[in-house]
Every structure is written in structure tokens, then in C-alpha cells.
Amino acid sequence: MSNQILREAQEAFKQALLEGAAQYATDRTEEVERLLLHAKQLNSTDSPEAKDITEKARATASALVALARDERANRKTHYGLEIASLYRSLSETKHLMLQIERKVNSSTFLTLTQRIRNLETTLAQTRHALDRSDFERVNTLLLSAESQLMEISELLRPILRQLSYESPLGTTFRNRQKRRINV
């Protein structure tokens, strides 16, 4: 059997591990690992079985690389949509803040403004983590951003009631919860 084929299979497997395939398809990753071990044992023989096992390991490892890349792209899209939704809610809140700025007391307005700035910072950190494909951090930051947005909504609710405005945040939260359940 050609050592070149075995090296290619090993390189494809390393690439699959670097791409994070183990977190998406553990069973297939273990299968490739077993095939590579078996191929190494048969490496000195020139049997067709050794070549077939190595080819299968290389093909499966290449498929794992593609799977990991697709899964990462899907996650980026999913989280990107969630981040965009939060930004949209933030924008609606800012617009609402401009409308009510002169109608509430300054301490309440300052509190809301500070919480909105904190939310902006959290969303920027979330987007940065998404760019780095740090999905665990993205998920943590998204939960924090949703919590911050909920706090802002709770602060705004009595003000809006007092001013007879309709909150754009209530609709946003219901839609986000529906989308989370569907995903």
C-alpha cells in the first residue's frame, strides 16, 4: 500500500479535527480513527484490503471536513439572524427613547440609556465571537443580551403605559421565543 495514501488520509483526518468535526459527528470521527489505526497496522502489507481501508478513511475524513464547515456556516447564519433580531430590537428601542426623552424624568432616562449602551456592548462582543466561530461564547452572550433587553423592556413598560405608547419589544420577544422553539 502506498504511504502517500495513508498520509493523505491522516492529513484529512487532522483537518477534520481542526474544523471541529468531532463535535458534529462523533461516531463518524471515531470510525475514521479506527480505520486509520487499522490501516497503519496493515501498512506494511500490500493487500487490497489495506488500500480499501485507507481510501475509505480518507473519503470519510474528507466528508467530515465538509460536514464541519457546513455546520459552522449554518451556526453562523442562525446566530447571525438572532444577533440581527436583537439589533433590530435595540434600534426600535432607541427610536422609542428619542420619542419619550422629554417626557420622563432624567434619572429614569439615564438608567435606560446606560442599559442600552450595555446592550450595545454585549451585541458587539457577540458579533465578534461569532466572527471567531466561538459558538459557546455566542450562546452565552446571546442569553445575556436577551436578558438585558428584557430588563430594558421592563423599565420601559410602565413609561409606555403612562405615555400610551405601544412597545415594539413585546412583539420582538414573542417572535424570538417562537423562533427558538422552532430551531
C-alpha positions in Angstrom: 0.0 0.0 0.0 1.2 3.5 -0.7 2.4 5.6 2.2 1.2 8.6 0.3 -2.5 7.5 0.5 -2.1 6.9 4.2 -0.5 10.3 4.7 -3.4 11.9 2.8 -5.9 10.1 4.9 -4.2 11.2 8.1 -4.0 14.8 6.9 -7.7 14.8 6.0 -8.4 13.4 9.5 -6.3 16.1 11.1 -8.1 18.8 9.1 -11.5 17.3 10.1 -10.4 17.6 13.8 -9.2 21.1 13.3 -12.5 22.0 11.7 -14.3 20.7 14.8 -15.9 17.6 13.2 -15.8 15.7 16.4 -18.4 17.9 17.9 -20.8 17.4 15.0 -20.3 13.7 14.1 -18.6 11.9 17.0 -19.4 8.4 15.7 -18.0 9.1 12.2 -14.9 10.7 13.7 -14.3 7.6 15.8 -14.9 5.4 12.7 -12.2 7.3 10.8 -9.9 6.9 13.7 -10.4 3.2 13.9 -10.0 2.9 10.1 -6.7 4.8 10.3 -5.4 2.6 13.1 -6.3 -0.5 11.1 -4.7 0.9 8.0 -1.5 1.6 10.0 -1.4 -2.0 11.2 -1.8 -3.2 7.6 0.6 -0.6 6.2 3.5 -3.0 5.7 1.3 -5.3 3.7 0.5 -4.6 0.1 -3.0 -6.1 0.3 -6.0 -4.6 -1.4 -7.8 -4.6 1.9 -5.3 -2.1 3.3 -5.7 0.2 0.4 -9.5 -0.1 0.6 -9.5 0.7 4.3 -7.2 3.7 3.8 -9.3 5.0 0.9 -12.4 4.7 3.0 -10.7 6.5 5.9 -9.6 9.3 3.5 -13.1 9.7 2.0 -14.9 9.7 5.3 -12.4 12.2 6.8 -12.9 14.5 3.7 -16.7 14.2 4.2 -16.2 15.1 7.9 -14.3 18.3 6.9 -17.2 19.3 4.6 -19.7 18.5 7.3 -17.9 20.6 9.9 -17.6 23.5 7.5 -21.3 23.3 6.6 -22.3 23.0 10.3 -20.2 26.0 11.2 -21.7 28.0 8.3 -25.2 27.0 9.5 -24.5 28.1 13.0 -23.1 31.4 11.9 -26.2 32.0 9.8 -28.5 31.0 12.7 -26.7 33.1 15.3 -26.3 35.9 12.8 -30.1 36.1 12.4 -30.5 36.1 16.2 -28.0 38.9 16.6 -29.7 40.9 13.8 -33.0 40.5 15.5 -31.5 41.8 18.7 -30.0 44.8 16.9 -33.4 45.5 15.3 -35.0 45.5 18.8 -32.2 47.8 20.0 -32.9 50.1 17.1 -36.6 50.2 17.8 -35.9 50.9 21.5 -33.5 53.7 20.6 -36.1 55.2 18.4 -38.7 55.0 21.1 -36.2 56.6 23.6 -35.9 59.6 21.3 -39.7 59.9 21.2 -40.1 59.8 25.0 -36.8 61.5 26.1 -38.5 64.8 27.1 -41.5 63.1 28.8 -39.8 61.1 31.6 -37.6 62.2 34.5 -33.9 62.3 33.9 -32.9 59.5 36.3 -35.1 57.0 34.5 -33.9 58.2 31.2 -30.3 57.9 32.3 -30.8 54.4 33.6 -32.4 53.3 30.3 -29.6 55.0 28.3 -26.9 53.2 30.3 -28.7 49.8 29.9 -29.0 50.4 26.2 -25.2 51.1 26.0 -24.5 47.9 27.9 -26.7 46.0 25.4 -24.8 47.6 22.5 -21.5 46.4 24.0 -22.8 42.9 24.6 -24.1 42.7 21.0 -20.8 43.9 19.6 -19.0 41.2 21.7 -21.5 38.7 20.4 -20.8 39.6 16.8 -17.1 39.5 17.4 -17.4 36.0 19.0 -19.5 34.9 16.0 -16.8 36.1 13.6 -14.3 33.9 15.5 -16.8 30.9 15.4 -16.7 30.8 19.3 -20.3 29.4 19.4 -20.3 28.7 23.2 -19.4 32.4 23.9 -22.0 33.5 21.3 -24.7 31.5 23.0 -23.7 32.9 26.4 -23.7 36.4 25.1 -27.0 36.0 23.3 -28.6 34.9 26.6 -27.1 37.9 28.3 -28.3 40.2 25.6 -31.8 38.8 25.7 -31.8 39.3 29.5 -30.6 42.9 29.1 -33.3 43.6 26.5 -35.9 42.1 28.8 -34.7 44.4 31.6 -35.0 47.4 29.3 -38.5 46.3 28.3 -39.5 46.0 32.0 -38.2 49.5 32.6 -40.0 50.9 29.5 -43.3 49.1 30.1 -44.7 51.5 32.8 -43.4 54.5 31.0 -45.0 53.4 27.8 -48.3 52.7 29.6 -48.1 56.2 31.1 -47.4 57.7 27.7 -49.9 55.5 25.8 -47.2 54.0 23.5 -47.2 50.5 22.2 -43.9 48.7 23.0 -42.1 47.2 20.0 -40.2 44.9 22.3 -43.2 42.7 23.3 -43.7 41.5 19.7 -40.0 41.0 19.3 -39.7 38.7 22.3 -42.7 36.6 21.3 -41.3 36.2 17.8 -37.8 35.3 19.2 -39.3 32.7 21.5 -41.3 31.1 18.7 -38.2 31.0 16.5 -36.1 29.5 19.3 -38.7 26.8 19.8 -38.7 26.0 16.0 -34.9 25.7 15.8 
